[in-house]
Amino acid sequence: MTDLEQHVNEPGRDKLVKEVKAKIDALGVTYVYYQFVSVTGRIVGKGIPARHWERLAEKGFQLVYGSTANLFVDRHGDYIGYGPESSELVGIPDPETFCQLPWDKRVARVFCRLYRNREERENPGAALTSDCRGNLHRQHKEFQDQYGLDMRCGTEPEMMWLKRGEDGGPNGGVTKPNCYHIDQFEELRPVFMKVIEYSEQMGLDIIQGDHEDAPGQLELNTQFDDVLRNADRLTTYRQICAQVAREFGLIACFMSKPFMGVSASGCHHNMSLWKGGKDVFHPEIATGDGELPGMPGCFMYKEGGENTFMPDPSIDEKMPGPIGLNSIGGVIKHLPALTSIGSSTVNSYRRLWDTGFWAPIFADWGYQNRTCALRVSAPGRFEYRSVDSMVNPYLMGSALLKAMGDGIDNNIDAGEPEERNIYAAMEAGKDVTKLPMSLGDAMNELANDEVIKSAMPDEMYTVYNHYKTDEWERFNHTVTDWDLETYIDCLP
């Protein structure tokens, strides 16, 4: 069978398709967003009346291949990845991700995986390699099969709530940049309580939140989980914030660095590798009585098992176990190329250049050391810090799996953890690799790293490289306000 046929005929899927039909009827859903995620993390897809669910679940929907690249053209006018002569992809829904939208209960969403058209001359029905979500699904399964380990991840999505000016554009943050200030947090209470309400109705277990140290900057964290479900939930969280912003007349800003002189918005990835464990259903997350507003899969969290990153107390109470150390070694080795994914925009590098706000710029690791790109933030958990709020979590998850796999395969030495401030360590003579400080440099590092490139198989790398190289060229092809202010009257 083709990849597409294998997906449609996965064991137990027929039962799930019927359960979704029953859920549609019980909830009164009349419209469904069939959605996937583009190369930049944007949610794209089609809206289709719910009465067509069973046919769509088997046949899928069609959309141009170029939608995986936002149907974007480069600065020369050429379509990125795929031209108008290309075929149309087939999107097949994952029924377990079906969930009602709490702000309009007539509408639901379902995540999809993408395939080449059934009529293609070459590889008909094969997995579409420019599908970042489908790639993570497959690569995590391959990782599980090869190592007997699964990756669990939790993200810290900082973002800013900005006021709208009379022209509709941003007009500063809603609150003052006072970190952890409850009064500033309280000022945004109507906003974040609505975000939490919607999030819980869609299966996001919000575990904590605070006001960060930039204007209008909040961070709401969800419980960690399987790496794919975590990426789906971060994508859903962004969708929810955009809706709440519409309701309050605000801007939900996930741009990494809209203001200089204050912290940027990061998206630290906390990760661990586990043996065993099981999916546990948590219907209590969706508060309220009556019909659960989505499939049980939306309310599943992976729990239990053995965390291989935990230290062995008989050897060292702090030092991670061998798998953890090798994983750290792999991530540190590949940090320059990983930066092209974690810091994926021209604006991302404003975060790295605006020193003094804890954004890491050196490839090192330590315990609770926020000057390093990776820190052991708690026993059994690593915080990957070289990543910001614009990240595509599916690409990041795949790349981290490849980096950790390389560390395990080649027994890569992580080196000693750095206990000192990294700048003090360097003054004392330590030789540390500096991360790329521009998108152009980061893309060059990616081009030369076959391990991280393998996280973007075939057309995925072609699309990503074209899109991001064009972004860097567009920036260099632009005269900015800074250019004018600096050079307009510098001579004679």
Secondary structure as UniProt FT lines:
FT   HELIX           3..8
FT   TURN            11..12
FT   HELIX           13..27
FT   STRAND          31..37
FT   TURN            39..40
FT   STRAND          43..49
FT   HELIX           50..52
FT   HELIX           53..59
FT   STRAND          61..64
FT   HELIX           65..69
FT   TURN            70..71
FT   TURN            75..76
FT   TURN            84..85
FT   STRAND          88..93
FT   HELIX           95..97
FT   STRAND          99..100
FT   TURN            102..103
FT   TURN            105..106
FT   STRAND          107..115
FT   TURN            118..119
FT   TURN            124..125
FT   TURN            129..130
FT   HELIX           132..147
FT   STRAND          150..164
FT   TURN            166..167
FT   STRAND          170..173
FT   TURN            179..180
FT   HELIX           182..187
FT   HELIX           189..201
FT   TURN            202..203
FT   STRAND          206..211
FT   TURN            215..216
FT   STRAND          217..222
FT   STRAND          225..226
FT   HELIX           227..248
FT   STRAND          250..253
FT   STRAND          266..275
FT   STRAND          278..281
FT   HELIX           283..285
FT   HELIX           296..299
FT   STRAND          300..303
FT   STRAND          306..307
FT   TURN            308..309
FT   TURN            313..315
FT   HELIX           322..333
FT   HELIX           335..342
FT   TURN            346..347
FT   HELIX           348..353
FT   TURN            355..356
FT   STRAND          365..367
FT   TURN            370..371
FT   STRAND          374..378
FT   TURN            379..380
FT   STRAND          381..384
FT   TURN            389..390
FT   HELIX           393..409
FT   TURN            410..411
FT   HELIX           422..427
FT   TURN            428..429
FT   HELIX           439..447
FT   HELIX           450..453
FT   TURN            454..455
FT   TURN            457..458
FT   HELIX           459..476
FT   HELIX           481..487
FT   TURN            488..489
//
